[in-house]
Amino acid sequence: MSLLDKDLDVDWSTTKEWDARIGDAKELGETLIRAAAVECIPNDHQRANVRLNFKRMIGEGVARALDGEYESAKKSLDQARAYIDARNVEKARYWQLCTACTLGVIFALWGLVLWSLRDHAIQSWGDSAFFLVLAGVAGSIRAVLSMIFRMGNSSPTSEAPKSLHILEAASRVLAGYFSALLASGAVQIGLILSVVAGSGQLHSVMLVVGLASGASERLAPSIIARVESRTAERPAKKGREQ
């Protein structure tokens, strides 16, 4: 039989009578190993009801395997893996969106404060510096919007640590900010769009270019994807060495 202990770990036991009439021991062993591998998928960060559902699926798979119903057992384990993978993607999206939206709100408020104090800021910093910073704010907000629009098509996994997801989201927003600074600065000194900028609309062009260049955060390589690929490569290298 199989059951869940107080830590939501799947435990199972057999009787001497069952051991005496065991059928395909190899098939059973492979199924139990598969169940153990599925159970090791990170899930401690999930809600209690999600973890309970996940472990119940694994427990059902173990029970079916002990009854010799190996196809049903594999199906249950596959469903458990698909279930927790989907929940982990949802959690990872939540972490990244929370971080991005929080930074987006901060930058937006900063932009509003700058605009409300524009007379004093321009007097202290000068036109060029003020609109350069404002263009950076526009770029950071564009980066947040870019992440929101693309999040439904991405599948980050919360098997990576929460801190790494926060770092990735923050780095993308900051990448949008600095990309906007560079692009609007290039407009300001005439490296790009010099004809348009020279028409008397320099500051407007800087803001538009900064807003557009904030979307370049998508060009930044994913920290999480690199970590996951390296993690996946290690077992493969060990296997080749053996």
C-alpha positions as CSV (number, residue, x, y, z in Angstrom):
1,M,0.0,0.0,0.0
2,S,1.0,3.7,-0.4
3,L,0.3,6.7,1.7
4,L,1.3,10.3,2.5
5,D,3.2,11.1,5.7
6,K,3.0,14.4,7.6
7,D,5.6,15.9,5.3
8,L,3.6,15.0,2.2
9,D,6.2,12.4,1.2
10,V,4.9,9.3,-0.6
11,D,5.5,6.2,1.6
12,W,4.7,2.6,0.6
13,S,5.0,-0.8,2.1
14,T,4.3,-4.5,1.2
15,T,3.5,-7.7,3.0
16,K,5.4,-11.0,3.0
17,E,2.5,-12.6,1.1
18,W,2.8,-9.9,-1.6
19,D,6.5,-10.3,-1.8
20,A,6.1,-14.0,-2.3
21,R,3.8,-13.5,-5.4
22,I,5.5,-10.5,-7.0
23,G,5.4,-10.6,-10.7
24,D,7.6,-8.5,-12.9
25,A,10.1,-7.2,-10.4
26,K,12.1,-5.3,-13.1
27,E,9.0,-3.4,-14.3
28,L,8.0,-2.6,-10.7
29,G,11.4,-1.3,-9.9
30,E,11.6,0.9,-12.9
31,T,8.1,2.3,-12.1
32,L,9.0,3.0,-8.5
33,I,12.3,4.7,-9.6
34,R,10.2,6.9,-12.0
35,A,7.8,7.7,-9.1
36,A,10.7,8.8,-6.9
37,A,12.1,11.0,-9.7
38,V,8.8,12.7,-10.2
39,E,8.4,13.3,-6.5
40,C,11.8,15.0,-6.5
41,I,10.6,17.8,-8.8
42,P,10.7,21.0,-6.6
43,N,7.3,21.8,-5.1
44,D,7.9,23.1,-1.6
45,H,7.1,26.6,-2.8
46,Q,3.6,25.6,-3.9
47,R,0.4,25.9,-1.9
48,A,-0.5,23.0,0.4
49,N,-3.5,22.0,-1.7
50,V,-1.3,21.9,-4.9
51,R,1.4,19.8,-3.2
52,L,-1.3,17.5,-1.8
53,N,-2.9,16.9,-5.3
54,F,0.6,16.3,-6.8
55,K,1.6,13.8,-4.1
56,R,-1.8,12.0,-4.3
57,M,-1.2,11.5,-8.1
58,I,2.2,10.0,-7.3
59,G,0.7,7.8,-4.5
60,E,-1.9,6.6,-6.9
61,G,0.8,5.7,-9.4
62,V,2.7,3.8,-6.8
63,A,-0.4,1.9,-5.7
64,R,-1.2,0.9,-9.2
65,A,2.4,-0.3,-9.7
66,L,2.2,-2.4,-6.6
67,D,-1.0,-3.9,-8.0
68,G,0.8,-4.8,-11.2
69,E,-1.1,-2.2,-13.3
70,Y,2.0,-0.6,-14.8
71,E,0.4,1.2,-17.6
72,S,-2.1,2.9,-15.3
73,A,0.8,3.7,-12.9
74,K,2.9,5.3,-15.7
75,K,-0.2,7.3,-16.8
76,S,-0.7,8.6,-13.3
77,L,2.9,9.6,-12.9
78,D,2.9,11.4,-16.2
79,Q,-0.2,13.3,-15.1
80,A,1.5,14.2,-11.8
81,R,4.6,15.5,-13.7
82,A,2.4,17.5,-16.1
83,Y,0.4,18.9,-13.2
84,I,3.4,20.1,-11.2
85,D,5.2,21.4,-14.3
86,A,2.2,23.6,-15.1
87,R,1.9,24.9,-11.5
88,N,5.7,25.6,-11.5
89,V,5.4,27.7,-14.7
90,E,2.5,29.6,-13.2
91,K,4.5,30.3,-10.0
92,A,7.5,31.4,-12.0
93,R,5.4,33.8,-14.1
94,Y,3.9,35.2,-10.9
95,W,7.3,35.9,-9.4
96,Q,8.6,37.6,-12.5
97,L,5.4,39.6,-13.2
98,C,5.3,40.8,-9.5
99,T,8.9,42.0,-9.7
100,A,8.4,43.7,-13.1
101,C,5.2,45.4,-12.2
102,T,6.6,46.6,-8.9
103,L,9.6,48.1,-10.7
104,G,7.2,49.5,-13.4
105,V,5.1,51.3,-10.8
106,I,8.3,52.7,-9.1
107,F,9.6,54.0,-12.4
108,A,6.2,55.4,-13.4
109,L,5.9,57.3,-10.0
110,W,9.4,58.5,-10.4
111,G,8.6,59.8,-13.9
112,L,5.5,61.6,-12.6
113,V,7.5,63.2,-9.8
114,L,10.1,64.3,-12.3
115,W,7.5,65.8,-14.6
116,S,5.7,67.6,-11.8
117,L,9.1,69.1,-10.7
118,R,10.3,69.6,-14.3
119,D,10.9,73.4,-13.9
120,H,13.2,72.9,-10.9
121,A,14.9,69.8,-12.4
122,I,15.6,71.5,-15.7
123,Q,17.0,74.5,-13.9
124,S,19.2,72.3,-11.8
125,W,20.2,69.6,-14.4
126,G,19.6,71.3,-17.7
127,D,17.3,70.3,-20.5
128,S,19.5,67.5,-21.9
129,A,20.0,65.6,-18.6
130,F,16.4,66.0,-17.6
131,F,15.0,64.5,-20.8
132,L,17.7,61.9,-20.9
133,V,16.6,60.6,-17.5
134,L,12.9,60.9,-18.5
135,A,13.7,58.8,-21.7
136,G,15.2,56.2,-19.4
137,V,12.1,56.0,-17.3
138,A,10.0,55.6,-20.5
139,G,12.3,52.8,-21.6
140,S,12.0,50.9,-18.3
141,I,8.2,51.1,-18.5
142,R,8.3,49.8,-22.1
143,A,10.4,46.9,-20.8
144,V,7.8,46.0,-18.2
145,L,5.1,46.1,-20.9
146,S,7.2,44.0,-23.1
147,M,7.6,41.4,-20.4
148,I,3.8,41.4,-19.7
149,F,2.9,41.0,-23.3
150,R,5.3,38.1,-23.8
151,M,4.7,36.3,-20.5
152,G,1.8,34.2,-21.9
153,N,4.1,32.8,-24.6
154,S,7.0,32.0,-22.2
155,S,7.4,29.0,-19.9
156,P,9.7,29.9,-17.1
157,T,10.0,27.3,-14.4
158,S,10.0,27.8,-10.7
159,E,12.4,24.9,-10.3
160,A,14.9,27.7,-10.4
161,P,15.1,29.7,-7.1
162,K,12.7,32.6,-6.5
163,S,15.7,34.9,-6.1
164,L,16.9,34.1,-9.6
165,H,13.5,34.9,-11.1
166,I,13.4,38.2,-9.3
167,L,17.0,39.0,-10.5
168,E,16.0,38.1,-14.1
169,A,12.9,40.3,-14.1
170,A,14.8,43.2,-12.5
171,S,17.7,42.9,-14.9
172,R,15.4,43.1,-17.9
173,V,13.7,46.2,-16.6
174,L,17.1,47.8,-15.9
175,A,18.2,46.7,-19.4
176,G,15.3,48.6,-20.8
177,Y,16.2,51.7,-18.8
178,F,19.9,51.7,-19.9
179,S,19.0,50.9,-23.5
180,A,16.7,53.9,-23.5
181,L,19.5,56.1,-22.1
182,L,21.9,55.0,-24.7
183,A,19.5,55.3,-27.6
184,S,18.1,58.7,-26.5
185,G,21.7,59.9,-25.8
186,A,22.6,58.9,-29.4
187,V,19.7,61.0,-30.6
188,Q,20.8,63.9,-28.4
189,I,24.4,64.0,-29.8
190,G,23.2,63.4,-33.4
191,L,24.4,59.9,-34.0
192,I,21.0,58.7,-35.1
193,L,17.9,60.6,-36.4
194,S,19.8,63.8,-36.6
195,V,17.5,65.2,-39.3
196,V,14.4,64.6,-37.2
197,A,16.0,65.8,-34.0
198,G,17.2,68.9,-35.7
199,S,13.6,69.9,-36.6
200,G,13.1,71.4,-33.2
201,Q,11.5,68.3,-31.7
202,L,14.7,66.9,-30.1
203,H,13.1,66.2,-26.7
204,S,10.0,64.6,-28.1
205,V,12.2,62.4,-30.3
206,M,14.4,61.4,-27.4
207,L,11.3,60.3,-25.4
208,V,9.9,58.3,-28.3
209,V,13.2,56.6,-29.1
210,G,13.7,55.8,-25.4
211,L,10.2,54.3,-25.2
212,A,10.8,52.2,-28.3
213,S,14.3,51.0,-27.3
214,G,13.0,49.7,-23.9
215,A,11.6,46.7,-25.8
216,S,15.2,45.7,-26.5
217,E,15.2,43.9,-23.1
218,R,14.0,40.9,-24.9
219,L,17.4,40.6,-26.6
220,A,19.0,40.0,-23.2
221,P,19.8,36.3,-22.7
222,S,17.8,34.6,-20.0
223,I,19.7,33.9,-16.8
224,I,17.4,31.1,-15.9
225,A,17.6,29.4,-19.2
226,R,21.4,29.4,-19.0
227,V,21.3,28.0,-15.5
228,E,18.8,25.3,-16.5
229,S,20.8,24.3,-19.6
230,R,24.0,24.0,-17.6
231,T,22.2,21.9,-15.0
232,A,20.9,19.6,-17.7
233,E,24.4,19.3,-19.3
234,R,26.0,18.1,-16.1
235,P,24.3,14.7,-15.9
236,A,24.8,14.2,-19.6
237,K,28.6,14.9,-19.2
238,K,28.8,12.5,-16.3
239,G,27.0,9.9,-18.3
240,R,29.5,10.2,-21.2
241,E,32.5,10.1,-18.8
242,Q,31.2,6.8,-17.3
